[in-house]
């Protein structure tokens, strides 16, 4: 029975002797004074950087202001234009019945055919021209073939001359097309659309 009494006393002393945890700050509880200790960290250091005046007065730039007396034109009232092609001038080669009545005459024609090359050129009265020069490459081999270079051109119904310069060889047919003005060509003009 005595041992139970000692046991109760020890438990009461243990409970009474534990520190009070009331949620408040107790600066001396763990040996810390709790006082603010100042340091020089983050202290402002003055760096002298004086203003230096640069004597550069304004000189007027591009001269005095010039008032523009033209009235403001909004996009809604502004004149608008588009490029249009005027009809071609009178082209004799496209007149009704020209080919039916006269046929197409050949003005010049030349050709040379040899075993390993050929050349030809011709021109007709309605402005069709063509010329080609060709040679035989790699004769008597598996790579034997013809390489040619030339052009052809004609006058279109719009009055422009269409010309095709070309090369044809082992790399294929490679044309370059041009559209050239003539005395018959229509002209590009600005036409007002509002």
C-alpha positions in Angstrom: 0.0 0.0 0.0 2.9 2.2 0.8 4.3 1.8 -2.7 1.0 3.0 -4.2 1.2 6.2 -2.1 4.8 6.9 -3.3 3.7 6.3 -6.8 0.8 8.9 -6.6 3.2 11.5 -5.0 5.7 11.0 -7.8 3.1 11.4 -10.4 1.7 14.6 -8.8 5.2 16.1 -8.6 6.0 15.2 -12.2 2.8 16.9 -13.4 3.2 20.0 -11.3 6.9 20.3 -12.3 6.4 20.4 -16.1 6.8 23.8 -17.8 3.7 25.7 -18.6 2.9 25.7 -22.4 0.3 28.5 -22.7 1.2 29.5 -26.3 2.7 32.9 -25.2 6.2 34.1 -26.0 8.5 33.6 -23.0 11.9 35.3 -23.9 13.9 33.8 -21.0 12.4 30.3 -21.1 15.3 28.8 -23.1 18.1 31.2 -22.0 17.6 33.7 -24.9 17.4 37.4 -23.9 14.8 38.0 -26.7 16.3 41.5 -27.4 16.9 42.9 -31.0 20.5 42.7 -32.0 21.2 45.3 -34.7 23.7 44.6 -37.6 25.1 46.7 -40.5 23.5 44.3 -43.0 21.5 46.3 -45.6 22.8 49.6 -44.4 22.5 52.5 -47.0 25.8 53.4 -48.4 25.9 56.7 -50.3 27.7 56.7 -53.7 28.4 60.2 -55.0 27.2 60.5 -58.6 26.7 64.2 -59.4 24.6 65.4 -62.3 26.8 66.5 -65.2 25.3 69.1 -67.5 25.9 68.7 -71.2 25.5 72.0 -73.1 23.6 70.8 -76.2 20.8 73.2 -76.8 18.0 72.4 -79.3 18.8 74.0 -82.6 15.4 73.8 -84.3 15.9 70.4 -86.0 14.4 70.5 -89.5 13.5 74.2 -89.4 10.3 76.0 -88.4 6.9 74.2 -88.6 5.2 74.6 -92.0 1.5 74.4 -91.9 -0.1 72.1 -94.6 -3.2 73.7 -96.0 -4.4 70.5 -97.7 -7.7 69.4 -96.2 -7.8 66.0 -94.4 -9.1 63.2 -96.6 -10.5 60.3 -94.8 -10.2 56.7 -96.1 -14.0 56.8 -96.8 -13.7 59.8 -99.2 -10.3 59.1 -100.6 -10.1 58.5 -104.3 -9.2 54.9 -105.1 -7.8 53.4 -108.3 -6.9 50.1 -109.8 -4.6 49.1 -112.6 -6.4 47.9 -115.8 -5.0 46.8 -119.1 -6.2 48.9 -122.1 -7.2 46.9 -125.1 -4.4 46.2 -127.6 -4.1 48.4 -130.6 -5.2 47.1 -134.0 -3.2 43.9 -134.6 -3.4 43.0 -138.3 -2.6 39.3 -137.6 -5.7 38.9 -135.6 -8.2 40.6 -137.9 -11.2 38.5 -139.0 -10.4 36.5 -142.1 -6.6 37.3 -142.1 -5.5 33.7 -142.1 -8.4 32.4 -144.2 -7.7 34.8 -147.0 -4.0 35.0 -147.0 -2.7 32.0 -145.2 0.5 32.3 -143.2 3.6 33.0 -145.3 7.1 31.9 -144.2 9.5 34.8 -144.4 12.7 32.9 -143.8 13.7 29.3 -143.1 17.0 27.5 -142.7 17.9 24.1 -141.5 21.1 21.9 -141.4 20.9 18.2 -140.5 24.1 16.3 -139.9 24.8 12.9 -138.4 25.7 14.3 -135.0 23.9 17.7 -134.9 21.2 19.8 -136.4 20.3 23.5 -136.5 17.1 25.2 -137.7 15.4 28.6 -137.6 12.3 30.1 -139.2 10.1 33.2 -139.1 6.6 33.7 -140.4 4.8 36.9 -141.4 2.6 36.8 -138.3 5.7 37.2 -136.0 6.2 33.5 -135.1 9.9 32.8 -134.8 11.9 29.7 -133.6 15.5 28.6 -133.5 17.2 25.5 -132.2 20.7 24.1 -132.1 21.3 20.5 -131.1 24.2 18.1 -130.8 24.5 14.3 -130.1 26.1 13.7 -126.7 27.9 10.5 -125.7 27.5 8.7 -129.1 27.5 4.9 -129.2 27.1 4.6 -125.4 24.3 3.8 -123.1 24.1 7.6 -122.2 23.7 8.7 -125.9 21.3 11.5 -126.3 20.5 14.9 -127.9 21.2 18.2 -126.1 19.5 21.2 -127.6 19.2 24.9 -126.9 16.8 27.4 -128.5 13.7 29.6 -128.3 10.3 30.2 -129.8 8.2 33.3 -129.7 4.8 34.5 -131.0 2.6 37.6 -130.8 -0.4 37.0 -128.6 -3.9 38.4 -129.2 -3.2 40.9 -126.3 -0.4 42.5 -128.4 2.4 41.2 -126.2 5.3 39.0 -127.5 5.6 35.7 -125.6 9.1 34.2 -125.8 10.3 30.9 -124.4 14.1 30.3 -124.2 14.9 26.7 -123.3 17.6 24.1 -122.8 16.9 20.4 -123.2 19.5 17.8 -122.3 20.2 15.0 -119.8 18.8 17.3 -117.0 15.4 17.7 -118.7 13.6 20.5 -120.4 14.2 23.9 -118.7 12.2 26.8 -120.1 12.4 30.5 -119.2 9.3 32.5 -120.2 9.2 36.2 -121.0 6.3 38.6 -121.8 7.6 41.6 -123.9 5.9 44.8 -125.0 5.4 45.5 -128.6 3.9 48.5 -130.5 0.6 46.6 -130.4 0.5 45.9 -126.7 -2.2 47.2 -124.5 -1.0 49.6 -121.7 -1.6 49.5 -118.0 -3.5 52.5 -116.8 -5.0 53.7 -113.5 -8.8 53.6 -113.5 -10.8 55.4 -110.7 -13.1 53.0 -108.9 -15.1 55.4 -106.6 
